[in-house]
Amino acid sequence: MLILLFAAIGSIVVGIAIIHVLWKLIDGLRIHVIGQNVDLKEKFGSWAVVTGSTDGIGQAYAHELARRGINIILISRTLDKLNKTAKDVESAHGVKTKIIAVDMSEGKAAIDKIKTELEGFTIGILVNNVGANYTYPMYLDEIPEKDLWNLINLNIATTTMLTKLVLPQMKERRKGAIVNVSSSSEGQPWPLFTVYAASKIYIKYFSDALRIEYQQHGITVQHIAPAFVSTKMNDFSFRVRNKSFFVPDATQYARSAVSTLGVTDSSTGFWVHGIQRFFTNLCPLYLRVQIGCIMNKTFREDYLSQKGKEEANSCQKKD
């Protein structure tokens, strides 16, 4: 009798696992292959705010949303880069732009300035993309205190407070979208990028809870968790800096990720990254953490080796 009970329980567990796998495959096909032709301007509104919009994923998001006819408010730190990006977006896509030059690491002062600059604009989409990472994989005691404060302010506080800023008008109109850009590092503790990964799991939990809070108001909260994308944030190692099958460039990634908005609430944003996440999650958490540690130690060696070569070359030129 006991054997039959265990057999029945085992069959149920296996059945649930099979259903889970099939559902993930079907959902992946629905999101990345079948897709839906969502009119983002009609569904959410005619203006989008994109933070960290002069480089990498943020800049590519601005172009992709503009390609779909949405006017873009570009927020970043460097005025020259903002002016150039705005000019490029307007020229390429024929939309309106507005720039807000502000250092988001300044916290409340930055949010107050953005609040003033956004007066009179109806924000349909907010893309919380701005963020900071380590220069290269480091142990916690090696990281300058200023860099840690900067990372925490950009990755956690800015996303939270900008979201709070746009929610009232979205509630009033009963439509709008908040896109929170996280990272695949949220999937497990990530030694040598400890604080960065911890800040990204905040983004996931923040998004998942916020979605439930505001679903009755017609507001979409999307959580995007890319794996490695070929941007300057990954300059610490050629293994993840150069474009490859597993590492898309920012334009390729943004085109895929934006196509999931209005289709799914949570995604890696890119089909190859989705496959990576699926197989990664089959491993026990302890094993994922250990593999991550080994991987990041390799990236650390890449950076330190390259830095050593550059310093040696510099010394030779001086001699």
C-alpha positions in Angstrom: 0.0 0.0 0.0 2.8 2.4 1.0 4.7 1.6 -2.3 1.5 2.4 -4.3 1.2 5.7 -2.4 4.8 6.7 -3.2 4.3 5.7 -6.8 1.2 7.8 -7.1 3.0 10.8 -5.5 5.9 10.3 -7.9 3.6 10.2 -10.9 2.0 13.4 -9.8 5.3 15.2 -9.3 6.6 14.0 -12.7 3.3 15.0 -14.3 3.5 18.5 -12.8 7.1 18.8 -14.0 6.2 17.8 -17.6 3.2 20.2 -17.6 5.6 23.0 -16.4 8.1 22.3 -19.1 5.4 22.2 -21.8 3.9 25.4 -20.5 7.2 27.2 -20.6 7.8 26.0 -24.2 4.3 27.1 -25.3 4.6 30.4 -23.5 8.0 31.0 -25.1 6.6 30.3 -28.6 3.6 32.7 -27.8 5.9 35.5 -26.8 8.8 35.3 -29.2 7.6 33.4 -32.2 3.8 34.0 -32.6 3.7 37.3 -30.8 1.0 39.9 -31.1 0.9 43.2 -33.0 0.2 45.5 -30.1 -0.3 49.2 -30.9 1.7 50.6 -28.0 0.7 54.2 -28.7 -3.0 53.3 -28.7 -2.8 51.0 -25.7 -0.6 53.1 -23.4 -0.2 56.7 -24.7 1.9 58.9 -27.0 4.8 59.7 -24.7 7.4 57.4 -23.1 10.1 58.2 -20.6 13.3 56.2 -20.9 16.0 56.6 -18.3 19.7 55.8 -19.0 18.8 56.6 -22.6 22.1 57.7 -24.2 23.8 54.3 -24.2 23.2 50.6 -24.5 19.8 49.1 -23.9 18.2 52.4 -22.9 19.2 54.2 -26.1 18.0 51.2 -28.1 14.7 51.2 -26.3 14.2 54.8 -27.1 14.8 54.2 -30.8 12.5 51.1 -30.8 9.7 52.9 -29.1 10.1 55.9 -31.4 10.1 53.5 -34.4 6.6 52.6 -33.2 5.5 56.2 -33.3 5.9 57.1 -29.6 7.4 60.5 -28.6 10.4 60.0 -26.2 11.5 61.9 -23.1 15.2 61.0 -22.7 16.7 61.1 -19.2 20.4 60.8 -18.7 23.4 62.6 -17.1 25.3 64.0 -20.0 23.8 66.9 -21.9 25.9 66.4 -25.1 24.9 62.7 -25.3 21.3 63.6 -24.7 21.3 66.2 -27.5 22.9 63.8 -29.9 20.5 60.9 -29.1 17.4 63.2 -29.3 18.6 64.4 -32.8 19.2 60.9 -33.9 15.8 59.7 -32.7 13.9 62.6 -34.3 15.8 62.2 -37.6 15.3 58.4 -37.8 11.7 58.1 -36.7 10.0 61.5 -37.1 8.8 61.8 -33.5 9.1 64.5 -30.8 11.6 64.3 -28.1 12.4 66.1 -24.8 15.6 65.8 -22.9 16.2 66.0 -19.1 19.8 66.1 -18.1 20.1 64.9 -14.5 22.4 62.8 -12.4 20.0 60.1 -11.0 22.5 59.2 -8.3 21.6 62.5 -6.5 18.4 60.9 -5.2 15.6 63.2 -4.2 17.1 66.2 -5.9 17.1 64.4 -9.2 13.5 63.2 -8.8 12.3 66.7 -7.9 13.9 68.1 -11.0 12.3 65.3 -13.2 9.0 66.0 -11.6 9.2 69.7 -12.6 10.3 68.8 -16.1 7.5 66.3 -16.7 4.7 68.8 -15.8 2.2 69.0 -18.6 3.2 65.7 -20.2 1.0 62.6 -20.2 3.3 59.6 -19.7 2.1 56.4 -21.3 5.2 54.3 -20.8 8.0 54.5 -18.2 11.1 52.5 -18.9 13.2 52.2 -15.7 16.4 51.3 -17.4 19.1 53.4 -15.7 21.4 51.4 -13.5 24.9 50.8 -12.3 27.1 47.8 -12.1 30.6 47.0 -10.8 33.5 48.1 -13.0 34.6 44.4 -12.9 33.9 41.5 -10.5 35.0 42.5 -7.1 34.9 41.5 -3.5 32.7 43.7 -1.3 35.6 45.3 0.6 37.3 46.3 -2.6 34.4 48.5 -3.9 34.6 52.2 -3.1 31.9 53.4 -0.8 30.8 56.1 -3.3 30.3 53.4 -6.0 28.1 51.3 -3.7 25.9 54.3 -2.8 25.7 55.1 -6.5 24.6 51.6 -7.4 22.0 51.4 -4.7 20.5 54.8 -5.5 20.4 54.1 -9.3 19.3 50.4 -9.2 16.7 50.6 -6.4 15.7 54.2 -5.3 15.4 55.7 -8.7 13.2 52.9 -10.1 11.0 53.1 -7.0 10.6 56.9 -6.9 10.1 57.4 -10.7 7.4 54.8 -10.6 5.7 56.5 -7.8 5.9 59.8 -9.7 4.0 58.5 -12.8 1.4 56.3 -11.2 -1.2 58.9 -10.3 -1.7 60.1 -13.9 -1.8 56.4 -15.1 -4.4 55.6 -12.5 -6.5 58.6 -13.6 -6.4 57.5 -17.3 -6.7 53.8 -16.4 -3.9 52.9 -18.7 -0.1 53.0 -18.9 3.0 50.8 -18.7 5.9 50.6 -16.4 8.8 48.6 -17.7 11.4 47.7 -15.1 14.7 46.4 -16.5 16.3 43.9 -14.2 19.0 41.3 -15.0 19.4 37.5 -15.2 21.6 37.9 -12.1 18.4 38.2 -10.1 18.0 34.4 -10.4 20.5 33.6 -7.7 23.0 35.2 -5.4 26.0 36.2 -7.6 29.4 36.2 -5.8 31.7 39.1 -6.9 28.7 41.0 -8.2 26.9 40.6 -4.8 25.2 44.0 -4.4 24.3 44.3 -8.1 22.5 40.9 -8.1 20.8 41.8 -4.8 19.5 45.1 -6.3 18.1 43.2 -9.3 16.0 40.8 -7.2 14.5 43.9 -5.6 13.4 45.0 -9.1 11.7 41.6 -9.7 9.9 41.5 -6.4 9.0 45.2 -6.7 7.5 44.6 -10.1 5.6 41.4 -9.2 3.9 43.1 -6.2 3.3 46.4 -7.9 1.5 44.5 -10.8 -1.0 43.1 -8.3 -1.5 46.4 -6.6 -2.4 48.3 -9.8 -4.0 45.7 -12.0 -7.4 47.0 -11.1 -6.4 50.4 -12.6 -5.5 49.0 -16.0 -1.8 49.6 -15.5 0.7 47.2 -17.0 3.9 46.4 -15.0 6.4 44.5 -17.0 9.6 43.0 -15.6 12.4 42.4 -18.1 15.5 40.3 -17.1 18.1 40.2 -19.9 21.2 38.0 -19.7 24.4 39.4 -21.2 23.9 42.1 -23.9 26.8 43.6 -25.9 27.1 47.0 -24.1 29.8 48.9 -22.4 28.5 47.7 -19.0 30.2 44.4 -19.8 33.6 45.8 -20.8 35.2 43.8 -18.0 35.5 40.7 -20.3 35.6 40.1 -24.0 33.6 36.9 -23.4 30.4 38.9 -22.7 31.3 42.2 -24.4 31.4 41.0 -28.0 28.2 40.1 -29.9 27.5 36.4 -30.4 24.6 34.0 -30.6 24.1 34.2 -26.8 25.0 37.9 -26.6 22.8 40.2 -28.8 23.7 43.8 -29.3 21.5 46.5 -27.8 19.4 47.1 -30.9 18.7 43.5 -31.4 17.8 43.0 -27.8 15.5 46.1 -27.6 13.6 45.2 -30.7 12.8 41.8 -29.2 12.1 43.1 -25.7 9.7 45.9 -26.8 7.8 43.4 -28.9 6.9 41.6 -25.6 5.3 44.7 -24.1 1.6 44.2 -23.8 2.1 40.5 -24.5 3.7 39.3 -21.3 4.3 40.7 -17.8 7.7 39.0 -17.3 10.3 38.0 -19.8 14.0 37.8 -20.4 13.2 40.0 -23.5 15.1 37.8 -25.9 14.4 34.2 -26.9 17.9 32.9 -26.5 18.1 34.3 -23.0 14.8 32.6 -22.3 16.3 29.3 -23.2 19.3 30.0 -21.1 17.1 30.8 -18.1 15.0 27.7 -18.6 18.0 25.4 -18.4 19.8 27.4 -15.7 16.8 27.0 -13.5 16.9 23.3 -13.8 20.1 23.4 -11.7 19.8 23.5 -7.9 20.4 27.0 -6.4 23.6 26.0 -4.6 25.1 24.7 -7.9 24.1 27.9 -9.7 25.7 30.1 -7.1 29.0 28.0 -7.3 29.0 28.1 -11.1 28.4 31.9 -11.0 31.3 32.4 -8.6 33.6 30.4 -10.9 32.4 32.4 -14.0 32.8 35.7 -12.3 36.3 34.8 -11.1 37.1 34.1 -14.8 35.7 37.5 -15.8 37.8 39.1 -13.0 41.0 37.5 -14.3 40.1 38.7 -17.9 39.8 42.3 -16.6 42.9 42.3 -14.4 45.0 40.6 -17.2 43.8 43.2 -19.8 44.5 46.1 -17.3 48.0 44.7 -16.6 48.7 44.7 -20.4 47.5 48.2 -20.8 49.6 49.5 -17.9 52.7 47.7 -19.3 52.1 49.2 -22.7 51.7 52.6 -21.1 55.0 52.2 -19.3 56.7 51.2 -22.5 55.4 54.3 -24.3 56.7 56.5 -21.5 60.1 54.9 -21.6 
